[in-house]
Amino acid sequence: MATDFHKLAVKGVQSLKPYLPGKPIEELERELGVTNTLKLASNENTMGPSPLALQAMQKAIQEVDLYPDGNGFVLKQKISDKFKINTNQITLGNGSNDILDMVARTFLGKGREAIFSEYAFAVYPISTQAVGATARIAKAFDADHDENPYGHDLDAMKALINENTRVIFVANPNNPTGTWLKSAELKQFLSEVPKDIIVVVDEAYFEYVENEEYPNTMEWLNTFPNLIVSRTFSKAYGLAGLRVGYAVCSEAIADLLNRVRHPFNVNTVSILAAAAALDDDNHLNNCVEMNTKGIKFWRAACQYRGLDYIPTVGNFITIDFEQDAMPIYEGLLREAVIVRPIANYGLPNHLRISISTPEDNQRCLDALDKVLNELGFE
Ligand SMILES: *Cc1c(COP(=O)(O)O)cnc(C)c1O
């Protein structure tokens, strides 16, 4: 009889749904025979990385016969200098997803629980369930909530805390909604969470947020030793393909994360490119400025067309088409524009569109107008 491998897997994995990435350009071009595809599906920075990072990569490829520096000294030193934190507080990850996984392997497991919000980033349930822990999902604010539609409801999250809770994941801003939490409310939440529960604040889009009420959580690490701040080079730094992220936390937690971290988890090219990227504030500022303009462009475009969107501070905007969004997604694919359906997040009527250059934004909007027109939207 054939072996039932599904049955052999640990329980959490049996019920896991695999992560659904944005459609790769090559795949679409193979399937539909289109060319010149515009991918706005994975919140990548289409401006690309800093030229300094590209130079560093060129140089780094000469060293790939050697194992990387397993401690990532060069990059940790740069992060330490930039944010005025100790290098012992930094953990490097193969993307910040790796950080989320390290947190799960360190603090979660059978009989333990993690809390996160409805509509939160899809990797939280994967990391939680893969180690046999239970995910507790707090209801998010309603679509018609005044201040923070679809946003994390911190009171609802707090209400799920019990004696088995070990980790709380907070995405700020969140993906795929673009919603965010203000400094005062997040700080209040942290002060109310028991000190023996780890709170991960996932700041993948940190660099894009320009609002002065957006928290600088790294300054809170002394007050909240149970806080882990997670950041990435995949978004504003334009290095998604290199897979580099990092966590900043208390030295005690960093020491634990380091025990489960795979040796050499971040490769030589990534370490050196990320370190160089941190030197180029000018490039980063240009990317952020373009994104802020892009948010305004999309807001105006949606308002003009009477389309509802979730207010965003990230490099993407999530639009509510008030009906199944799949035909719109598929129509856009035929126009060689890839955006992101988010039915897997419980938002089947929404599409998430990454913000890009003015030309790309306009091209996507023109394609969207064409598709909506074909589908008989008024
Ligand atoms: C994109 C994203 C990440 C980052 O993933 P990497 O592994 O660093 O590429 C983490 N959290 C959220 C909420 C994201 O949207």
Ligand as a Chemical Component Dictionary entry (heavy atoms), coordinates in Angstrom:
data_LIG
# 
_chem_comp.id                   LIG 
_chem_comp.type                 NON-POLYMER 
_chem_comp.pdbx_formal_charge   0 
_chem_comp.three_letter_code    LIG 
# 
loop_
_chem_comp_atom.comp_id 
_chem_comp_atom.atom_id 
_chem_comp_atom.alt_atom_id 
_chem_comp_atom.type_symbol 
_chem_comp_atom.charge 
_chem_comp_atom.model_Cartn_x 
_chem_comp_atom.model_Cartn_y 
_chem_comp_atom.model_Cartn_z 
_chem_comp_atom.pdbx_ordinal 
LIG C1 C1 C 0 7.441  41.640 2.664 1  
LIG C2 C2 C 0 7.173  41.419 4.108 2  
LIG C3 C3 C 0 8.131  40.842 4.927 3  
LIG C4 C4 C 0 9.517  40.647 4.428 4  
LIG O1 O1 O 0 9.849  39.515 3.938 5  
LIG P1 P1 P 0 11.373 39.227 3.648 6  
LIG O2 O2 O 0 11.492 37.825 4.108 7  
LIG O3 O3 O 0 12.206 40.160 4.472 8  
LIG O4 O4 O 0 11.545 39.430 2.200 9  
LIG C5 C5 C 0 7.893  40.724 6.271 10 
LIG N1 N1 N 0 6.744  41.144 6.802 11 
LIG C6 C6 C 0 5.799  41.713 6.059 12 
LIG C7 C7 C 0 4.572  42.216 6.702 13 
LIG C8 C8 C 0 5.986  41.858 4.686 14 
LIG O5 O5 O 0 5.042  42.410 3.933 15 
# 
loop_
_chem_comp_bond.comp_id 
_chem_comp_bond.atom_id_1 
_chem_comp_bond.atom_id_2 
_chem_comp_bond.value_order 
_chem_comp_bond.pdbx_ordinal 
LIG C1 C2 SING 1  
LIG C2 C3 SING 2  
LIG C2 C8 DOUB 3  
LIG C3 C4 SING 4  
LIG C3 C5 DOUB 5  
LIG C4 O1 SING 6  
LIG O1 P1 SING 7  
LIG P1 O2 DOUB 8  
LIG P1 O3 SING 9  
LIG P1 O4 SING 10 
LIG C5 N1 SING 11 
LIG N1 C6 DOUB 12 
LIG C6 C7 SING 13 
LIG C6 C8 SING 14 
LIG C8 O5 SING 15 
# 
